[in-house]
Structure formats: C-alpha cells, structure tokens
Amino acid sequence: MALYEERQLGLMVLVPVAIAALVELLVFVLSGFEPATLIVFVVMLAVLLLFGTLHVEVGASAVTLRFGVGLIHRRFSLREVTRVTPV
C-alpha cells in the first residue's frame, strides 16, 4: 500500500518531442518513405514512451521512481533517505 503516490506528465518533454515526431512523420511521407526518417521517428516515439511521465510512490519501506512505461526505474529503501526538504 502506498503512503504517497504522484504521477507527473513531462510536458517539457512530451510537447516538443511529439511535435518533432509529427514533423518527422510528415517528412517521411513527403520524402518518398526514406528509411532514415522512419528510424528518427521511431526513436522519438521511444523517447516519448520512456520519459513521458514520472511516477513516484512512497511505501512503508521504500520509495519507487518510474519513468514512462517503467522500463527505467529505481527503488530506494527508506533507510537510505537521510534528508527530506519540502519544495
């Protein structure tokens, strides 16, 4: 059971990368389906999936951080936390 849980949208990542991905998709279609532009588009989609959100969960014994779909994550024991500062 989580004592605290927060999910944030990374709008500073989502908006520019999504716009760039749409432009890249348009370039892909207009360039006659050039494979290099498709590769760039796929990389941008991966960035959106990996870094589009941040999920923070504080449980009874640990703090868990997950970016995007959860492929990049980290878990800290509460014993490792030495200082907390409200922001």
N, C-alpha and C positions, 0 to 999 in steps of 0.2 A: 504494500500500500504506500502510495506516495504522500509525503507530508506537504510537498510543494511541487507543482508541475507548471511549466510555462512553455509555450511554443511560439516562436517568433518567425515571421516571414522576413527573409532577407531581401527587402525591396531594392536596396542599393546594388544587389547582385542580380535579382530577378529581372528588373525592368531593362537595364542596359543590355544584358546578355540575351534576353528574349527579343528585343528589338534587333540586335545584331544577328541573331539566328534567323529571324524572318527576312532580313535583308539578304543574308547569305542564301536562304532558300530561294528567294527571288532571283538572285544572281545565278544559282544552279539551274533554274528553269530557263532563264534567258540566255545562258551561255551554251545551251545545247547539251545539258546534262554532263558537264565536266566533273569527273570523279573527285578532283581535289576540293572543289567547293562543297561536295557532299560530305567529305571527310571533316571539313571545318564545321559544317552544320551539326554533324553527329557529336563532335567534341563539345560544341556549345550546349547541346541537349544534355550531355553527360554532366557538364558543369551545373546546369540548372537542377538536375536530379540530385547531385551530390551536395550542393551548397545552397539550395533554395530556402531551406528552413533550418532553424536551430531548436532543438528540443532539450530542455533542462528538467531533470527530475531529481528531487531530493527525497530519499527514503530514510528509513530508520537507521541504516548503517552505511549508506553510500550516496554519492552524487553522481548522476549519469548524464553525460552530454552526448547528443547525437546530431550530426549534420544530415540534412536531406533525408534520403531513404534509410539511413542508418548504417551504411557501409563504413563511414568514418565515425567512430565513436570512442568514448573514453569513460572509464569508471574510476572514481576516487573513493577510497574509504573515508568516512568522516573523521577517522583518527588522523588522516593526513592533512586535514584542514586545520591550519594554525591561526588564521585570522579571517574575519569577515568584515567588510565595510559596506554599508548601505549606499546606494547611488541613486 
